Amino acid sequence: MREEFPGWSIIHTADTARWWATRPTGRAGHHGPFGGRVVTELDADTAEALRENLREVTDAETGGRPAR
C-alpha cells in the first residue's frame, strides 16, 4: 500500500487491529476537495477499507488523474 500511495505513512496497530494513513499537511497542498479541508489522516478496520479511503481521497484531489 505504501508503494501505491506515496506520501502517505501506512500504520497497522496490533493492539487495536486498525489501519491508519497519515501525511503532513504540506504534502496535500493548502486546499482540498472536501469542503476546502485537506485530508491528512484516515483510518479503517481493514487494509482494503483503508485502500478504498485512500483511493477516494487521491481521486478527489487529482480529479481522477494519476497522482504525480
C-alpha positions in Angstrom: 0.0 0.0 0.0 2.9 2.3 0.7 4.1 2.0 -2.9 0.6 2.6 -4.2 0.1 5.8 -2.2 3.5 7.6 -1.9 3.4 10.4 0.5 1.2 8.6 3.0 2.5 6.7 6.0 0.7 3.5 6.5 0.3 2.1 10.0 -1.3 -1.1 11.3 -1.7 -1.2 15.1 -1.6 -4.7 16.6 -3.3 -3.7 19.8 -6.4 -2.3 18.1 -6.1 -4.1 14.8 -6.9 -0.8 13.0 -5.2 0.6 9.9 -4.1 4.3 9.6 -2.8 6.5 6.9 -1.2 9.9 7.7 0.6 12.6 5.8 2.0 16.0 6.5 -0.3 18.9 5.6 2.3 20.3 3.2 2.2 17.1 1.1 -1.5 17.5 0.5 -1.4 21.2 -0.6 -3.3 24.0 1.0 -6.8 23.4 -0.2 -8.6 20.1 -0.5 -11.6 18.9 -2.4 -13.5 18.0 0.8 -15.2 21.3 1.7 -11.8 23.1 1.4 -10.2 20.9 4.1 -7.1 18.9 3.4 -7.3 15.2 4.4 -4.2 14.3 6.4 -5.4 11.3 8.3 -7.5 8.3 7.5 -8.4 5.1 9.4 -10.2 1.9 8.8 -10.9 -1.6 10.2 -9.2 -3.4 7.3 -6.4 -2.9 4.9 -8.8 -3.0 1.9 -11.1 -0.4 3.5 -8.1 1.9 4.1 -7.1 1.4 0.5 -10.6 2.4 -0.7 -10.4 5.5 1.5 -7.0 6.5 0.1 -8.3 6.0 -3.5 -11.3 8.2 -2.8 -9.0 11.0 -1.4 -6.5 10.6 -4.2 -9.1 10.6 -6.9 -10.8 13.7 -5.5 -7.5 15.5 -5.2 -6.3 14.7 -8.7 -9.7 14.8 -10.5 -9.3 11.1 -11.3 -5.9 11.6 -12.9 -2.9 9.6 -11.7 -1.1 11.3 -8.9 2.3 12.9 -9.8 
